[in-house]
């Protein structure tokens, strides 16, 4: 299932979410300009290498991506779910929330495979945190998803709690299975996704602004 959009319009301009998307795109474009040997060195310095953990790289790794599909898949989810979460938190709180959940996600993946020399890159852990917050803030929302059926495609509307809950369950099961394979399956950081999602569910209660759930606040 490929998410296309949700059904809840944003009431404010999501400046932070847009800036995060733009920053990820600009960093990826910079990656494309590097020759292969310099790109590898760049990833090893600014990606998170569990065997040589660095708090700085645990943050910078959130803005690196391994390819176009990796980038576009992450940013599509951030575009769909991030604006509404920023709506409920406000710009500054949303930025701190995003970085903290991403950090928790990277710490979890480091815990799952502490001796790995392979750099972790990608915004998916932080975006999983955004998705966790979304499921708490908008449990009755719905998501339009693209369903491939053999050679045809169909678009259906599913409850956000079903779509996100199923996504989380897949990450958790894959993460448990990956423990016997040194913490990674096909290069996917499943524990980062699961931990990011759970930290988003918990963290949203600290970062949301309850008054923004009231209709008169927006008038």
N, C-alpha and C positions, 0 to 999 in steps of 0.2 A: 504494500500500500504506500502510495506517494501522497503526502499531504499537499493540498493546493492553497487552501486558505481557511480561516475560521469565519464564523458568522457574526462576530462582535466587532463593530467599528471602533477605532481608537478615538477617544475624545480630545486628546491633546496631540501635539506633534511629538513623536518619539525621537527627540534629538539624539539621545544617548544611544538608542538602538541603531539609528541610522549611522551614527559615528562609528560604532563598533563594526557594523557591516562594511563601511567604507575602509576602515583601518585594516580589516582582514583582507580585503581586496587589494589594497595598496601594498601590503606586505607580500602577498602572493605574487603580484606583478614584479616586485623587486626580486623575489626568488627566481622568477623566470629569466631575469636578466643575467643571472650568475652562471658561469660555466660550471660543469658538473662537479669538479673538484672543490671549487669555492662554495658551491651550494651545500655539499656534504659537510664541509667545515662549518658553515653557517648553521646548519641544522644541529650539529653536534654541540655547538656553543649555546645556541638559544633554544633548542629543544630540551626536553627534560630527560636526562639519562638516569634511570633509577639507581644504577650502580655508582653514580657520582652525583648524588642529589644536590641541587642548589635551589634555594628559595627564589632567587631571581629567575632562573630558567623555568621554575614551576609556574611563573606568571607569563613570561615571554612565549612559552610553548603554546599558550592559548591562541596566539595570533599567527601561528605557522600552519601550513597545510601541505599534504603530500601530493596533491594533484587536483585537477579541475573538479572531478566528481566529489572528492572529499570536501573541497571548498563549497561547491554549489549545494550539496546536500545539507551541510551545516547551516549555511546562510539562509537557505529556504526555510528551515525550521525556526531560525532566529527571527526572520521577517514575519512569519505567521504568528508566533506566540509572544515575541518580545515586546511588541508595541503595547499590548494590553496589560502586560505585567508592569511595564514602565508607567502606564496610566495610573495604576493603583499604588505605586510606590513613590512616584516622583522621580525626577531625573537623577539627582545625586544619590539617593538611596538605591536606585536600580543599578547604577554603576558599581557601587560597593558590593551589592548583593551578587552581581554577575561575577566579579573578580573573586569573591570569597567562595562561591560555590564551585567555580572552576579550580580554585586552589585545593579545596577539599577533594574534588574528583581526582586531581593529579596525585595527591597524597595517597588516596586509596589505591590507585593503580601502582604506585611505588611500593606500597605495602604488599600488594599481591605478587609482585615480581621484583623484589629489591635488588637482585643481582643482575638484572638485565642491562646489557650495554647498548640496547637499541633505543634511540631517542623517541620520546613520545611527543607528538605534535597534534594540534587541532583544538578547535573551540568546542568540541562536542560535549565535554564534561560540564563546562559553564552553561551551554545551551540546554543540557539535561536539567540543570538547576532551574532554568527559566521554565521548562516544561513542567517540572514538579510544582513550581509556584502557580503556574497556570491552572493545574488541575484542582488546586485548593481554591483559587480565586474565582474560577469560572467552571464549576462542576456541571452546570447545565448547558454549557456551550456545545456547539457541534462543529465538526471539521469536515470539509469537502476533501475526499481522497480519490485518487486515480487508481483504479483496479485493472491490471492487465489480465485479460482472459484469452489465453492462447494467442491469437493474432489480432484480437480486438481489445478495446479499452472501454471502461465504463467509469462514470463519476458518480459516487454515492455520498450521502451525508451520514456521518456516524457520530454518536456522542463523543465528545472530547475525552470524557473519563474512560470510555472503552478503548479509544485509539491509544491514548497515552498509557493507560494501565497495561494494555497488551504489549506495547513497546517496552515498558519497564520490565515486565515479566520475562520477555525474551532476553534482555540484557542481564538480568539476574541469573537466569538459568545458564546462559552462556558463560557468565563469569564463574559460576560454581564449577562448570565443566572444564574451564580453562585452568583451574588450579592444578590439575594433573598434567598440564602441558606448559608449566612455568609461566602462567599468568597471561598468555596472549594466544588468540586464535586468529590466524590470518592477519595479524597486525592490528586487530580491533581492540581497543581498550574498554572491554565490557565492564570492568570494575569501576572505571572512571565514570562511565555512563550511569551505572546503578547508584554510586555514591553521590554523584552530582544531583541526580533526581531526588534522592532522599534528603539531601541537604537543602534542596529547594523547597521541599514540602515543609521541613522544619523551619528554615530561615524566613520563609514568607511571613510567618507570624511576628517576627521581629522587625521586618522592613516595610510591611504594608502600612498604608495610612488609612485607618478605618473610616475616617470622615469621607474618603473618596468613594465609598460605597453608597453614600447618600445622594439622591438625585439633586437635592437643592444645592449641594456643594458645587455642582457644575453649572448652575444657572447664573 
